Amino acid sequence: MSQVKEKKFTKRSLPREVRLSIKASQDKKAERICVLDLRELTSFTDYFIIMQGNSSRQNVAIYENIEQELGKEKIKPFGVEGLENAEWILLDYGSFVVHIFSKQAREYYALEKLWADAPRLDYE
């Protein structure tokens, strides 16, 4: 008898490294944090973590803290993009991707609308 494991999507069921990323971003006052569950929609990643900062300097601080906190667990990104302007910093960890936006870039690219079919968790 094999049991089908149901994929739950709650704040408590998120993978540890996703929770660590959220905590690290909250420590640097990231705003409007949300997680999109892409497991049923795409094969390139399981989760998007989307957030915004109030300045390019804050966006870089959020990025640095996420990378530092995950680095303590020996979790390194496969790639990082967008540090030059820091309007949209992307950290690709394989099973999840962190997007750190400026307010203007977030509104322009509207990832939440693009992936509107994905289950979503919001953090205040």
FENUR-V923924 format. One record per residue. N is the residue number from 0. D_FIRST is the distance of its C-alpha to the first C-alpha in Angstrom with 2 decimals. Layout:
N:D_FIRST  N:D_FIRST
This chain:
0:0.00  1:3.76  2:6.51  3:9.82  4:12.55  5:15.57  6:18.86  7:21.23  8:24.93  9:27.11  10:29.81  11:27.75  12:24.70  13:26.93  14:26.77  15:29.32  16:31.62  17:31.84  18:32.79  19:35.31  20:36.85  21:37.31  22:38.87  23:41.17  24:42.32  25:42.96  26:45.07  27:47.34  28:47.51  29:45.52  30:45.53  31:43.26  32:40.11  33:37.02  34:33.62  35:32.13  36:28.41  37:28.41  38:24.80  39:24.30  40:27.88  41:28.71  42:27.59  43:30.55  44:29.68  45:27.39  46:30.16  47:33.88  48:35.89  49:39.18  50:42.24  51:46.00  52:48.98  53:52.59  54:54.20  55:53.54  56:54.32  57:51.67  58:49.12  59:49.86  60:49.58  61:46.14  62:45.07  63:46.56  64:44.88  65:41.40  66:41.93  67:43.39  68:40.69  69:37.83  70:39.94  71:39.95  72:36.18  73:36.89  74:35.51  75:37.94  76:38.17  77:37.96  78:40.93  79:43.34  80:45.57  81:48.32  82:50.04  83:53.45  84:53.93  85:51.09  86:50.77  87:47.13  88:45.54  89:42.14  90:39.98  91:37.10  92:34.42  93:31.94  94:29.02  95:31.64  96:35.24  97:37.96  98:40.80  99:43.97  100:46.46  101:49.98  102:50.26  103:51.99  104:49.52  105:46.56  106:48.24  107:49.19  108:45.83  109:43.83  110:40.36  111:38.93  112:40.33  113:39.24  114:35.61  115:35.92  116:32.52  117:30.82  118:29.68  119:32.39  120:33.10  121:36.78  122:38.52  123:42.02
